[in-house]
Amino acid sequence: MRLFEENLGDFGGYPMRHNTFWVHHWDNNYYRQVYKFLLLVIEDKSKLLAYAFLGQTNYRDGINRLDILECICPPSSTLLRPLIEATIESARQRNLSEVRIQCATNDPMTEQFKALGFTERWMTNILGKPLQPGHFADKLHRDPVPFLDWRHFQLDYI
Protein backbone atom coordinates (compact mmCIF):
# COMPACT_ATOMS: atom_id res chain seq x y z
CA MET A 1 0.00 0.00 0.00
CA ARG A 2 2.87 2.37 0.87
CA LEU A 3 4.61 1.76 -2.45
CA PHE A 4 1.37 2.23 -4.39
CA GLU A 5 0.57 5.51 -2.63
CA GLU A 6 4.10 6.86 -3.09
CA ASN A 7 4.03 6.17 -6.83
CA LEU A 8 0.42 6.23 -8.00
CA GLY A 9 -1.72 7.24 -5.06
CA ASP A 10 -3.04 10.32 -6.88
CA PHE A 11 -3.16 8.68 -10.32
CA GLY A 12 -6.65 8.24 -11.80
CA GLY A 13 -8.19 4.93 -12.74
CA TYR A 14 -7.09 2.90 -9.71
CA PRO A 15 -9.30 2.00 -6.73
CA MET A 16 -8.34 3.41 -3.34
CA ARG A 17 -6.22 1.08 -1.22
CA HIS A 18 -6.71 -0.21 2.30
CA ASN A 19 -4.99 -2.88 4.39
CA THR A 20 -7.13 -5.75 3.08
CA PHE A 21 -7.32 -4.52 -0.54
CA TRP A 22 -5.50 -7.50 -2.10
CA VAL A 23 -7.42 -10.11 -0.09
CA HIS A 24 -10.71 -8.60 -1.27
CA HIS A 25 -9.34 -8.18 -4.78
CA TRP A 26 -8.36 -11.85 -5.05
CA ASP A 27 -11.53 -13.15 -3.40
CA ASN A 28 -13.95 -10.97 -5.37
CA ASN A 29 -12.26 -10.41 -8.72
CA TYR A 30 -14.65 -10.95 -11.62
CA TYR A 31 -11.98 -12.97 -13.45
CA ARG A 32 -10.81 -15.04 -10.46
CA GLN A 33 -11.93 -18.26 -12.15
CA VAL A 34 -9.80 -17.61 -15.25
CA TYR A 35 -6.65 -16.28 -13.55
CA LYS A 36 -4.00 -17.79 -11.36
CA PHE A 37 -2.73 -14.72 -9.50
CA LEU A 38 0.99 -14.16 -8.84
CA LEU A 39 2.92 -11.39 -7.17
CA LEU A 40 6.53 -10.56 -8.09
CA VAL A 41 8.37 -8.18 -5.78
CA ILE A 42 11.70 -6.44 -5.59
CA GLU A 43 12.72 -5.64 -2.05
CA ASP A 44 15.77 -4.47 -0.18
CA LYS A 45 16.19 -5.31 3.49
CA SER A 46 12.44 -5.95 3.92
CA LYS A 47 11.52 -2.70 2.19
CA LEU A 48 9.32 -3.19 -0.86
CA LEU A 49 10.77 -1.27 -3.83
CA ALA A 50 8.61 -2.45 -6.76
CA TYR A 51 6.02 -5.11 -7.58
CA ALA A 52 4.07 -6.62 -10.44
CA PHE A 53 0.66 -8.17 -9.84
CA LEU A 54 0.30 -10.87 -12.51
CA GLY A 55 -2.46 -13.12 -13.77
CA GLN A 56 -1.74 -16.38 -15.57
CA THR A 57 -4.50 -17.15 -18.06
CA ASN A 58 -5.50 -18.09 -21.59
CA TYR A 59 -8.84 -16.30 -21.30
CA ARG A 60 -10.66 -15.13 -24.46
CA ASP A 61 -8.05 -16.08 -27.04
CA GLY A 62 -6.60 -19.40 -25.84
CA ILE A 63 -3.04 -18.02 -25.67
CA ASN A 64 -1.28 -19.13 -22.48
CA ARG A 65 0.18 -15.96 -21.01
CA LEU A 66 0.93 -13.73 -18.04
CA ASP A 67 -1.07 -10.52 -17.91
CA ILE A 68 0.59 -7.75 -15.93
CA LEU A 69 -2.46 -6.51 -14.07
CA GLU A 70 -0.58 -3.88 -12.08
CA CYS A 71 3.03 -2.75 -12.17
CA ILE A 72 4.16 -0.35 -9.45
CA CYS A 73 7.64 1.05 -9.73
CA PRO A 74 9.09 4.53 -9.11
CA PRO A 75 8.77 6.34 -12.47
CA SER A 76 12.42 7.30 -12.91
CA SER A 77 13.70 4.09 -11.35
CA THR A 78 16.02 1.50 -12.81
CA LEU A 79 13.81 -1.19 -11.22
CA LEU A 80 11.37 -1.55 -14.11
CA ARG A 81 13.77 -3.54 -16.30
CA PRO A 82 14.60 -6.21 -13.66
CA LEU A 83 10.93 -6.41 -12.67
CA ILE A 84 9.86 -7.06 -16.28
CA GLU A 85 12.79 -9.43 -16.88
CA ALA A 86 11.68 -11.43 -13.81
CA THR A 87 8.12 -11.44 -15.16
CA ILE A 88 9.31 -12.75 -18.54
CA GLU A 89 11.45 -15.40 -16.84
CA SER A 90 8.45 -16.45 -14.74
CA ALA A 91 6.43 -16.84 -17.95
CA ARG A 92 9.21 -18.93 -19.51
CA GLN A 93 9.40 -21.21 -16.46
CA ARG A 94 5.65 -21.81 -16.81
CA ASN A 95 5.98 -22.45 -20.60
CA LEU A 96 3.73 -19.49 -21.40
CA SER A 97 3.72 -17.87 -24.83
CA GLU A 98 3.30 -14.19 -23.99
CA VAL A 99 3.46 -11.44 -21.42
CA ARG A 100 0.91 -8.64 -21.87
CA ILE A 101 0.09 -5.34 -20.23
CA GLN A 102 -2.51 -2.68 -20.95
CA CYS A 103 -1.26 0.90 -20.84
CA ALA A 104 -2.98 4.18 -21.58
CA THR A 105 -1.42 6.27 -24.34
CA ASN A 106 -0.48 9.04 -21.90
CA ASP A 107 0.91 6.66 -19.29
CA PRO A 108 4.62 7.47 -18.84
CA MET A 109 5.41 3.75 -18.59
CA THR A 110 4.08 3.08 -22.10
CA GLU A 111 7.31 4.25 -23.73
CA GLN A 112 9.36 2.35 -21.16
CA PHE A 113 7.54 -0.88 -22.00
CA LYS A 114 8.09 -0.28 -25.71
CA ALA A 115 11.80 0.22 -25.01
CA LEU A 116 11.80 -3.17 -23.26
CA GLY A 117 10.55 -4.84 -26.45
CA PHE A 118 6.77 -4.86 -25.94
CA THR A 119 4.89 -4.32 -29.18
CA GLU A 120 1.43 -2.95 -29.77
CA ARG A 121 -1.14 -5.69 -30.20
CA TRP A 122 -4.27 -3.58 -30.68
CA MET A 123 -5.70 -0.23 -29.70
CA THR A 124 -9.08 0.35 -28.10
CA ASN A 125 -10.66 3.77 -27.83
CA ILE A 126 -12.08 4.20 -24.34
CA LEU A 127 -13.65 7.52 -23.47
CA GLY A 128 -13.35 8.82 -19.92
CA LYS A 129 -15.93 10.99 -18.19
CA PRO A 130 -15.54 12.32 -14.65
CA LEU A 131 -18.31 11.29 -12.28
CA GLN A 132 -17.58 14.22 -9.96
CA PRO A 133 -16.33 17.04 -12.22
CA GLY A 134 -15.84 19.55 -9.35
CA HIS A 135 -13.63 17.08 -7.51
CA PHE A 136 -11.08 17.17 -10.33
CA ALA A 137 -11.15 20.92 -11.01
CA ASP A 138 -7.75 21.56 -9.39
CA LYS A 139 -6.15 18.93 -11.67
CA LEU A 140 -7.25 20.76 -14.81
CA HIS A 141 -4.46 23.26 -14.34
CA ARG A 142 -1.73 20.65 -13.72
CA ASP A 143 -2.50 17.90 -16.23
CA PRO A 144 -1.04 18.12 -19.75
CA VAL A 145 -4.36 16.80 -21.09
CA PRO A 146 -7.40 18.58 -19.57
CA PHE A 147 -9.35 16.05 -17.55
CA LEU A 148 -12.80 17.02 -18.82
CA ASP A 149 -11.70 16.51 -22.43
CA TRP A 150 -9.66 13.46 -21.55
CA ARG A 151 -9.72 10.54 -23.94
CA HIS A 152 -7.29 7.70 -23.44
CA PHE A 153 -6.47 4.67 -25.50
CA GLN A 154 -5.65 1.28 -24.01
CA LEU A 155 -2.77 -0.54 -25.66
CA ASP A 156 -2.46 -4.27 -25.25
CA TYR A 157 1.13 -5.42 -25.56
CA ILE A 158 2.62 -8.84 -26.32
Backbone as JSON Lines, residues from 0, in Angstrom:
{"i":0,"aa":"M","n":[0.83,-1.18,0.0],"ca":[0.0,0.0,0.0],"c":[0.88,1.25,0.0]}
{"i":1,"aa":"R","n":[1.96,1.22,0.81],"ca":[2.87,2.37,0.87],"c":[3.48,2.65,-0.5]}
{"i":2,"aa":"L","n":[3.98,1.59,-1.15],"ca":[4.61,1.76,-2.45],"c":[3.62,2.29,-3.48]}
{"i":3,"aa":"F","n":[2.41,1.77,-3.47],"ca":[1.37,2.23,-4.39],"c":[1.11,3.72,-4.18]}
{"i":4,"aa":"E","n":[0.9,4.11,-2.93],"ca":[0.57,5.51,-2.63],"c":[1.72,6.45,-2.97]}
{"i":5,"aa":"E","n":[2.95,6.02,-2.76],"ca":[4.1,6.86,-3.09],"c":[4.23,7.08,-4.59]}
{"i":6,"aa":"N","n":[3.82,6.09,-5.39],"ca":[4.03,6.17,-6.83],"c":[2.79,6.48,-7.65]}
{"i":7,"aa":"L","n":[1.64,6.02,-7.2],"ca":[0.42,6.23,-8.0],"c":[-0.79,6.62,-7.17]}
{"i":8,"aa":"G","n":[-0.6,6.97,-5.94],"ca":[-1.72,7.24,-5.06],"c":[-2.67,8.32,-5.55]}
{"i":9,"aa":"D","n":[-2.19,9.25,-6.36],"ca":[-3.04,10.32,-6.88],"c":[-3.29,10.15,-8.37]}
{"i":10,"aa":"F","n":[-3.03,8.94,-8.9],"ca":[-3.16,8.68,-10.32],"c":[-4.53,8.1,-10.59]}
{"i":11,"aa":"G","n":[-5.28,8.67,-11.53],"ca":[-6.65,8.24,-11.8],"c":[-6.75,6.83,-12.35]}
{"i":12,"aa":"G","n":[-7.91,6.23,-12.16],"ca":[-8.19,4.93,-12.74],"c":[-7.95,3.76,-11.82]}
{"i":13,"aa":"Y","n":[-7.36,3.99,-10.65],"ca":[-7.09,2.9,-9.71],"c":[-8.0,3.04,-8.5]}
{"i":14,"aa":"P","n":[-8.49,1.92,-7.95],"ca":[-9.3,2.0,-6.73],"c":[-8.43,2.39,-5.54]}
{"i":15,"aa":"M","n":[-9.06,3.04,-4.56],"ca":[-8.34,3.41,-3.34],"c":[-7.89,2.14,-2.63]}
{"i":16,"aa":"R","n":[-6.8,2.23,-1.9],"ca":[-6.22,1.08,-1.22],"c":[-6.51,1.13,0.28]}
{"i":17,"aa":"H","n":[-6.56,-0.04,0.86],"ca":[-6.71,-0.21,2.3],"c":[-5.95,-1.48,2.67]}
{"i":18,"aa":"N","n":[-5.83,-1.77,3.95],"ca":[-4.99,-2.88,4.39],"c":[-5.4,-4.24,3.84]}
{"i":19,"aa":"T","n":[-6.67,-4.44,3.58],"ca":[-7.13,-5.75,3.08],"c":[-7.48,-5.7,1.59]}
{"i":20,"aa":"F","n":[-6.97,-4.69,0.88],"ca":[-7.32,-4.52,-0.54],"c":[-7.07,-5.78,-1.36]}
{"i":21,"aa":"W","n":[-5.84,-6.36,-1.24],"ca":[-5.5,-7.5,-2.1],"c":[-6.31,-8.74,-1.75]}
{"i":22,"aa":"V","n":[-6.59,-8.95,-0.48],"ca":[-7.42,-10.11,-0.09],"c":[-8.8,-9.99,-0.74]}
{"i":23,"aa":"H","n":[-9.4,-8.81,-0.64],"ca":[-10.71,-8.6,-1.27],"c":[-10.61,-8.68,-2.79]}
{"i":24,"aa":"H","n":[-9.53,-8.16,-3.33],"ca":[-9.34,-8.18,-4.78],"c":[-9.27,-9.62,-5.3]}
{"i":25,"aa":"W","n":[-8.47,-10.45,-4.63],"ca":[-8.36,-11.85,-5.05],"c":[-9.67,-12.6,-4.85]}
{"i":26,"aa":"D","n":[-10.32,-12.4,-3.72],"ca":[-11.53,-13.15,-3.4],"c":[-12.74,-12.74,-4.23]}
{"i":27,"aa":"N","n":[-12.76,-11.48,-4.69],"ca":[-13.95,-10.97,-5.37],"c":[-13.72,-10.57,-6.82]}
{"i":28,"aa":"N","n":[-12.55,-10.8,-7.35],"ca":[-12.26,-10.41,-8.72],"c":[-13.17,-11.15,-9.69]}
{"i":29,"aa":"Y","n":[-13.73,-10.39,-10.64],"ca":[-14.65,-10.95,-11.62],"c":[-14.0,-12.09,-12.42]}
{"i":30,"aa":"Y","n":[-12.7,-11.99,-12.64],"ca":[-11.98,-12.97,-13.45],"c":[-11.26,-14.02,-12.61]}
{"i":31,"aa":"R","n":[-11.56,-14.13,-11.34],"ca":[-10.81,-15.04,-10.46],"c":[-10.83,-16.47,-10.93]}
{"i":32,"aa":"Q","n":[-11.86,-16.88,-11.66],"ca":[-11.93,-18.26,-12.15],"c":[-11.04,-18.5,-13.36]}
{"i":33,"aa":"V","n":[-10.62,-17.43,-14.04],"ca":[-9.8,-17.61,-15.25],"c":[-8.35,-17.18,-15.04]}
{"i":34,"aa":"Y","n":[-8.02,-16.7,-13.85],"ca":[-6.65,-16.28,-13.55],"c":[-6.07,-17.1,-12.4]}
{"i":35,"aa":"K","n":[-4.79,-17.35,-12.5],"ca":[-4.0,-17.79,-11.36],"c":[-3.15,-16.57,-11.02]}
{"i":36,"aa":"F","n":[-3.39,-15.96,-9.87],"ca":[-2.73,-14.72,-9.5],"c":[-1.33,-14.98,-8.94]}
{"i":37,"aa":"L","n":[-0.4,-14.1,-9.3],"ca":[0.99,-14.16,-8.84],"c":[1.43,-12.75,-8.47]}
{"i":38,"aa":"L","n":[2.37,-12.68,-7.56],"ca":[2.92,-11.39,-7.17],"c":[4.43,-11.48,-7.2]}
{"i":39,"aa":"L","n":[5.07,-10.65,-8.02],"ca":[6.53,-10.56,-8.09],"c":[6.94,-9.28,-7.38]}
{"i":40,"aa":"V","n":[7.94,-9.37,-6.51],"ca":[8.37,-8.18,-5.78],"c":[9.87,-8.02,-5.86]}
{"i":41,"aa":"I","n":[10.3,-6.77,-5.77],"ca":[11.7,-6.44,-5.59],"c":[11.77,-5.73,-4.24]}
{"i":42,"aa":"E","n":[12.6,-6.26,-3.36],"ca":[12.72,-5.64,-2.05],"c":[14.18,-5.54,-1.65]}
{"i":43,"aa":"D","n":[14.43,-4.66,-0.71],"ca":[15.77,-4.47,-0.18],"c":[15.65,-4.34,1.33]}
{"i":44,"aa":"K","n":[16.23,-5.31,2.03],"ca":[16.19,-5.31,3.49],"c":[14.76,-5.14,4.01]}
{"i":45,"aa":"S","n":[13.86,-5.94,3.52],"ca":[12.44,-5.95,3.92],"c":[11.66,-4.72,3.49]}
{"i":46,"aa":"K","n":[12.26,-3.85,2.7],"ca":[11.52,-2.7,2.19],"c":[11.12,-2.99,0.75]}
{"i":47,"aa":"L","n":[9.83,-2.94,0.48],"ca":[9.32,-3.19,-0.86],"c":[9.68,-2.01,-1.77]}
{"i":48,"aa":"L","n":[10.33,-2.31,-2.9],"ca":[10.77,-1.27,-3.83],"c":[9.91,-1.22,-5.09]}
{"i":49,"aa":"A","n":[9.41,-2.37,-5.54],"ca":[8.61,-2.45,-6.76],"c":[7.87,-3.78,-6.75]}
{"i":50,"aa":"Y","n":[6.74,-3.84,-7.45],"ca":[6.02,-5.11,-7.58],"c":[5.23,-5.16,-8.87]}
{"i":51,"aa":"A","n":[4.95,-6.37,-9.29],"ca":[4.07,-6.62,-10.44],"c":[3.03,-7.64,-10.0]}
{"i":52,"aa":"F","n":[1.78,-7.27,-10.12],"ca":[0.66,-8.17,-9.84],"c":[0.3,-8.82,-11.17]}
{"i":53,"aa":"L","n":[0.42,-10.14,-11.25],"ca":[0.3,-10.87,-12.51],"c":[-0.88,-11.84,-12.47]}
{"i":54,"aa":"G","n":[-1.42,-12.11,-13.63],"ca":[-2.46,-13.12,-13.77],"c":[-2.1,-14.08,-14.88]}
{"i":55,"aa":"Q","n":[-1.99,-15.36,-14.56],"ca":[-1.74,-16.38,-15.57],"c":[-3.09,-16.83,-16.12]}
{"i":56,"aa":"T","n":[-3.21,-16.82,-17.45],"ca":[-4.5,-17.15,-18.06],"c":[-4.33,-17.52,-19.53]}
{"i":57,"aa":"N","n":[-5.39,-17.97,-20.14],"ca":[-5.5,-18.09,-21.59],"c":[-6.9,-17.62,-22.0]}
{"i":58,"aa":"Y","n":[-7.47,-16.79,-21.15],"ca":[-8.84,-16.3,-21.3],"c":[-9.05,-15.52,-22.6]}
{"i":59,"aa":"R","n":[-10.13,-15.78,-23.24],"ca":[-10.66,-15.13,-24.46],"c":[-9.98,-15.5,-25.77]}
{"i":60,"aa":"D","n":[-8.68,-15.77,-25.75],"ca":[-8.05,-16.08,-27.04],"c":[-7.25,-17.38,-27.03]}
{"i":61,"aa":"G","n":[-7.27,-18.1,-25.91],"ca":[-6.6,-19.4,-25.84],"c":[-5.09,-19.35,-25.81]}
{"i":62,"aa":"I","n":[-4.5,-18.16,-25.7],"ca":[-3.04,-18.02,-25.67],"c":[-2.6,-18.04,-24.2]}
{"i":63,"aa":"N","n":[-1.79,-19.04,-23.85],"ca":[-1.28,-19.13,-22.48],"c":[-0.31,-17.99,-22.23]}
{"i":64,"aa":"R","n":[-0.59,-17.19,-21.2],"ca":[0.18,-15.96,-21.01],"c":[0.15,-15.49,-19.56]}
{"i":65,"aa":"L","n":[1.0,-14.5,-19.27],"ca":[0.93,-13.73,-18.04],"c":[0.44,-12.34,-18.4]}
{"i":66,"aa":"D","n":[-0.62,-11.9,-17.78],"ca":[-1.07,-10.52,-17.91],"c":[-0.51,-9.75,-16.73]}
{"i":67,"aa":"I","n":[0.15,-8.63,-17.01],"ca":[0.59,-7.75,-15.93],"c":[-0.61,-6.89,-15.58]}
{"i":68,"aa":"L","n":[-1.24,-7.2,-14.47],"ca":[-2.46,-6.51,-14.07],"c":[-2.15,-5.19,-13.38]}
{"i":69,"aa":"E","n":[-1.01,-5.12,-12.71],"ca":[-0.58,-3.88,-12.08],"c":[0.93,-3.93,-11.92]}
{"i":70,"aa":"C","n":[1.57,-2.83,-12.27],"ca":[3.03,-2.75,-12.17],"c":[3.34,-1.44,-11.45]}
{"i":71,"aa":"I","n":[3.87,-1.54,-10.24],"ca":[4.16,-0.35,-9.45],"c":[5.67,-0.26,-9.24]}
{"i":72,"aa":"C","n":[6.2,0.85,-9.74],"ca":[7.64,1.05,-9.73],"c":[7.86,2.57,-9.76]}
{"i":73,"aa":"P","n":[8.82,3.1,-9.0],"ca":[9.09,4.53,-9.11],"c":[9.34,4.92,-10.56]}
{"i":74,"aa":"P","n":[8.71,5.99,-11.05],"ca":[8.77,6.34,-12.47],"c":[10.16,6.49,-13.06]}
{"i":75,"aa":"S","n":[11.09,7.09,-12.34],"ca":[12.42,7.3,-12.91],"c":[13.41,6.24,-12.42]}
{"i":76,"aa":"S","n":[12.87,5.14,-11.96],"ca":[13.7,4.09,-11.35],"c":[14.32,3.17,-12.39]}
{"i":77,"aa":"T","n":[15.4,2.52,-11.98],"ca":[16.02,1.5,-12.81],"c":[15.44,0.12,-12.48]}
{"i":78,"aa":"L","n":[14.39,0.08,-11.66],"ca":[13.81,-1.19,-11.22],"c":[12.85,-1.8,-12.22]}
{"i":79,"aa":"L","n":[12.35,-1.01,-13.17],"ca":[11.37,-1.55,-14.11],"c":[11.96,-2.68,-14.94]}
{"i":80,"aa":"R","n":[13.15,-2.5,-15.46],"ca":[13.77,-3.54,-16.3],"c":[13.91,-4.87,-15.55]}
{"i":81,"aa":"P","n":[14.51,-4.92,-14.35],"ca":[14.6,-6.21,-13.66],"c":[13.24,-6.79,-13.28]}
{"i":82,"aa":"L","n":[12.27,-5.93,-13.0],"ca":[10.93,-6.41,-12.67],"c":[10.29,-7.09,-13.88]}
{"i":83,"aa":"I","n":[10.43,-6.48,-15.06],"ca":[9.86,-7.06,-16.28],"c":[10.66,-8.29,-16.7]}
{"i":84,"aa":"E","n":[11.98,-8.26,-16.56],"ca":[12.79,-9.43,-16.88],"c":[12.4,-10.62,-16.0]}
{"i":85,"aa":"A","n":[12.13,-10.36,-14.71],"ca":[11.68,-11.43,-13.81],"c":[10.31,-11.94,-14.22]}
{"i":86,"aa":"T","n":[9.45,-11.05,-14.69],"ca":[8.12,-11.44,-15.16],"c":[8.24,-12.34,-16.39]}
{"i":87,"aa":"I","n":[9.1,-11.96,-17.32],"ca":[9.31,-12.75,-18.54],"c":[9.91,-14.11,-18.18]}
{"i":88,"aa":"E","n":[10.86,-14.13,-17.26],"ca":[11.45,-15.4,-16.84],"c":[10.4,-16.29,-16.15]}
{"i":89,"aa":"S","n":[9.54,-15.7,-15.39],"ca":[8.45,-16.45,-14.74],"c":[7.53,-17.07,-15.79]}
{"i":90,"aa":"A","n":[7.25,-16.31,-16.86],"ca":[6.43,-16.84,-17.95],"c":[7.14,-18.0,-18.65]}
{"i":91,"aa":"R","n":[8.44,-17.86,-18.87],"ca":[9.21,-18.93,-19.51],"c":[9.2,-20.2,-18.66]}
{"i":92,"aa":"Q","n":[9.39,-20.06,-17.35],"ca":[9.4,-21.21,-16.46],"c":[8.05,-21.94,-16.47]}
{"i":93,"aa":"R","n":[6.99,-21.22,-16.76],"ca":[5.65,-21.81,-16.81],"c":[5.27,-22.24,-18.23]}
{"i":94,"aa":"N","n":[6.22,-22.12,-19.18],"ca":[5.98,-22.45,-20.6],"c":[4.82,-21.65,-21.19]}
{"i":95,"aa":"L","n":[4.77,-20.37,-20.87],"ca":[3.73,-19.49,-21.4],"c":[4.25,-18.77,-22.64]}
{"i":96,"aa":"S","n":[3.34,-18.43,-23.54],"ca":[3.72,-17.87,-24.83],"c":[3.96,-16.37,-24.81]}
{"i":97,"aa":"E","n":[3.26,-15.65,-23.93],"ca":[3.3,-14.19,-23.99],"c":[3.25,-13.58,-22.6]}
{"i":98,"aa":"V","n":[3.67,-12.31,-22.57],"ca":[3.46,-11.44,-21.42],"c":[2.77,-10.2,-22.0]}
{"i":99,"aa":"R","n":[1.66,-9.8,-21.38],"ca":[0.91,-8.64,-21.87],"c":[0.66,-7.65,-20.76]}
{"i":100,"aa":"I","n":[0.51,-6.39,-21.15],"ca":[0.09,-5.34,-20.23],"c":[-0.75,-4.34,-21.01]}
{"i":101,"aa":"Q","n":[-1.74,-3.75,-20.34],"ca":[-2.51,-2.68,-20.95],"c":[-2.02,-1.37,-20.38]}
{"i":102,"aa":"C","n":[-1.73,-0.43,-21.25],"ca":[-1.26,0.9,-20.84],"c":[-2.05,1.96,-21.6]}
{"i":103,"aa":"A","n":[-2.35,3.04,-20.91],"ca":[-2.98,4.18,-21.58],"c":[-1.92,4.91,-22.4]}
{"i":104,"aa":"T","n":[-2.34,5.55,-23.47],"ca":[-1.42,6.27,-24.34],"c":[-0.58,7.28,-23.57]}
{"i":105,"aa":"N","n":[-1.2,8.0,-22.64],"ca":[-0.48,9.04,-21.9],"c":[0.25,8.52,-20.68]}
{"i":106,"aa":"D","n":[0.21,7.24,-20.43],"ca":[0.91,6.66,-19.29],"c":[2.41,6.76,-19.54]}
{"i":107,"aa":"P","n":[3.18,7.34,-18.61],"ca":[4.62,7.47,-18.84],"c":[5.33,6.13,-19.0]}
{"i":108,"aa":"M","n":[4.76,5.04,-18.47],"ca":[5.41,3.75,-18.59],"c":[5.23,3.13,-19.98]}
{"i":109,"aa":"T","n":[4.32,3.65,-20.77],"ca":[4.08,3.08,-22.1],"c":[5.37,3.06,-22.92]}
{"i":110,"aa":"E","n":[6.07,4.18,-22.96],"ca":[7.31,4.25,-23.73],"c":[8.38,3.35,-23.13]}
{"i":111,"aa":"Q","n":[8.38,3.22,-21.8],"ca":[9.36,2.35,-21.16],"c":[9.12,0.89,-21.53]}
{"i":112,"aa":"F","n":[7.84,0.49,-21.6],"ca":[7.54,-0.88,-22.0],"c":[7.91,-1.12,-23.45]}
{"i":113,"aa":"K","n":[7.68,-0.14,-24.31],"ca":[8.09,-0.28,-25.71],"c":[9.6,-0.43,-25.81]}
{"i":114,"aa":"A","n":[10.33,0.32,-25.0],"ca":[11.8,0.22,-25.01],"c":[12.28,-1.15,-24.53]}
{"i":115,"aa":"L","n":[11.45,-1.83,-23.74],"ca":[11.8,-3.17,-23.26],"c":[11.41,-4.26,-24.25]}
{"i":116,"aa":"G","n":[10.86,-3.87,-25.41],"ca":[10.55,-4.84,-26.45],"c":[9.08,-5.21,-26.59]}
{"i":117,"aa":"F","n":[8.2,-4.6,-25.78],"ca":[6.77,-4.86,-25.94],"c":[6.29,-4.2,-27.22]}
{"i":118,"aa":"T","n":[5.4,-4.86,-27.93],"ca":[4.89,-4.32,-29.18],"c":[3.38,-4.19,-29.09]}
{"i":119,"aa":"E","n":[2.86,-3.22,-29.81],"ca":[1.43,-2.95,-29.77],"c":[0.66,-4.1,-30.41]}
{"i":120,"aa":"R","n":[-0.32,-4.59,-29.7],"ca":[-1.14,-5.69,-30.2],"c":[-2.41,-5.14,-30.84]}
{"i":121,"aa":"W","n":[-3.12,-4.29,-30.13],"ca":[-4.27,-3.58,-30.68],"c":[-4.54,-2.36,-29.85]}
{"i":122,"aa":"M","n":[-5.37,-1.46,-30.38],"ca":[-5.7,-0.23,-29.7],"c":[-7.21,-0.16,-29.54]}
{"i":123,"aa":"T","n":[-7.66,0.21,-28.36],"ca":[-9.08,0.35,-28.1],"c":[-9.34,1.76,-27.63]}
{"i":124,"aa":"N","n":[-10.31,2.42,-28.22],"ca":[-10.66,3.77,-27.83],"c":[-11.64,3.7,-26.67]}
{"i":125,"aa":"I","n":[-11.21,4.17,-25.52],"ca":[-12.08,4.2,-24.34],"c":[-12.21,5.65,-23.92]}
{"i":126,"aa":"L","n":[-13.43,6.14,-23.87],"ca":[-13.65,7.52,-23.47],"c":[-13.81,7.6,-21.96]}
{"i":127,"aa":"G","n":[-13.22,8.62,-21.35],"ca":[-13.35,8.82,-19.92],"c":[-14.24,10.0,-19.62]}
{"i":128,"aa":"K","n":[-15.07,9.89,-18.61],"ca":[-15.93,10.99,-18.19],"c":[-15.89,11.06,-16.67]}
{"i":129,"aa":"P","n":[-15.58,12.22,-16.11],"ca":[-15.54,12.32,-14.65],"c":[-16.93,12.19,-14.04]}
{"i":130,"aa":"L","n":[-17.03,11.44,-12.96],"ca":[-18.31,11.29,-12.28],"c":[-18.55,12.43,-11.31]}
{"i":131,"aa":"Q","n":[-17.48,13.07,-10.85],"ca":[-17.58,14.22,-9.96],"c":[-16.69,15.32,-10.53]}
{"i":132,"aa":"P","n":[-17.18,16.06,-11.54],"ca":[-16.33,17.04,-12.22],"c":[-15.69,18.06,-11.28]}
{"i":133,"aa":"G","n":[-16.41,18.56,-10.27],"ca":[-15.84,19.55,-9.35],"c":[-14.68,19.01,-8.56]}
{"i":134,"aa":"H","n":[-14.69,17.72,-8.29],"ca":[-13.63,17.08,-7.51],"c":[-12.28,17.15,-8.22]}
{"i":135,"aa":"F","n":[-12.31,17.2,-9.54],"ca":[-11.08,17.17,-10.33],"c":[-10.69,18.54,-10.87]}
{"i":136,"aa":"A","n":[-11.39,19.59,-10.45],"ca":[-11.15,20.92,-11.01],"c":[-9.72,21.38,-10.8]}
{"i":137,"aa":"D","n":[-9.12,21.1,-9.64],"ca":[-7.75,21.56,-9.39],"c":[-6.75,20.84,-10.29]}
{"i":138,"aa":"K","n":[-7.08,19.66,-10.8],"ca":[-6.15,18.93,-11.67],"c":[-6.13,19.49,-13.08]}
{"i":139,"aa":"L","n":[-7.18,20.22,-13.45],"ca":[-7.25,20.76,-14.81],"c":[-6.07,21.66,-15.12]}
{"i":140,"aa":"H","n":[-5.55,22.32,-14.11],"ca":[-4.46,23.26,-14.34],"c":[-3.1,22.59,-14.33]}
{"i":141,"aa":"R","n":[-3.02,21.35,-13.81],"ca":[-1.73,20.65,-13.72],"c":[-1.54,19.63,-14.83]}
{"i":142,"aa":"D","n":[-2.62,19.0,-15.27],"ca":[-2.5,17.9,-16.23],"c":[-2.21,18.41,-17.63]}
{"i":143,"aa":"P","n":[-1.33,17.72,-18.38],"ca":[-1.04,18.12,-19.75],"c":[-2.27,17.95,-20.66]}
{"i":144,"aa":"V","n":[-3.13,17.0,-20.35],"ca":[-4.36,16.8,-21.09],"c":[-5.5,17.17,-20.17]}
{"i":145,"aa":"P","n":[-6.31,18.2,-20.48],"ca":[-7.4,18.58,-19.57],"c":[-8.3,17.4,-19.26]}
{"i":146,"aa":"F","n":[-8.6,17.23,-17.99],"ca":[-9.35,16.05,-17.55],"c":[-10.73,15.96,-18.18]}
{"i":147,"aa":"L","n":[-11.44,17.08,-18.29],"ca":[-12.8,17.02,-18.82],"c":[-12.84,16.64,-20.29]}
{"i":148,"aa":"D","n":[-11.76,16.89,-21.02],"ca":[-11.7,16.51,-22.43],"c":[-10.88,15.24,-22.62]}
{"i":149,"aa":"W","n":[-10.6,14.57,-21.53],"ca":[-9.66,13.46,-21.55],"c":[-10.2,12.27,-22.31]}
{"i":150,"aa":"R","n":[-9.43,11.77,-23.23],"ca":[-9.72,10.54,-23.94],"c":[-8.43,9.73,-23.91]}
{"i":151,"aa":"H","n":[-8.51,8.5,-23.46],"ca":[-7.29,7.7,-23.44],"c":[-7.51,6.41,-24.21]}
{"i":152,"aa":"F","n":[-6.44,5.88,-24.72],"ca":[-6.47,4.67,-25.5],"c":[-5.73,3.58,-24.73]}
{"i":153,"aa":"Q","n":[-6.32,2.41,-24.66],"ca":[-5.65,1.28,-24.01],"c":[-4.85,0.54,-25.07]}
{"i":154,"aa":"L","n":[-3.62,0.22,-24.75],"ca":[-2.77,-0.54,-25.66],"c":[-2.53,-1.9,-25.03]}
{"i":155,"aa":"D","n":[-2.74,-2.94,-25.77],"ca":[-2.46,-4.27,-25.25],"c":[-1.17,-4.74,-25.88]}
{"i":156,"aa":"Y","n":[-0.19,-5.07,-25.07],"ca":[1.13,-5.42,-25.56],"c":[1.37,-6.91,-25.48]}
{"i":157,"aa":"I","n":[2.17,-7.43,-26.4],"ca":[2.62,-8.84,-26.32],"c":[3.87,-8.84,-25.47]}
